[in-house]
Amino acid sequence: MIVNADGEDTGSERAEVHFLSALVDELMRKMLAAGVMTQADLNDVEAATAKRVGGIPRAW
C-alpha cells in the first residue's frame, strides 16, 4: 500500500474499496430478493458494519 506523507491511502486503494463496497451491496440486494436474508437481517449487518468503521448505517 502506498500512502502519502499524511498517511492517507492512494486513489487506487480508494477505487478498490469502492469496488468491493459495490460488490457487497449487490450481493446483499440479491440475498434480499432471493429471500435468503430479511430487511431486518440486512439492517443488522449495516448497523454492525457502521459501528465497526465509525459510519452511519444505511436503511434497507
Secondary structure, DSSP 8 states (H G I E B T S, - for coil): --B-TTS-B-HHHHHHHHHHHHHHHHHHHHHHHHTSS-HHHHHHHHHHHHHHHT------
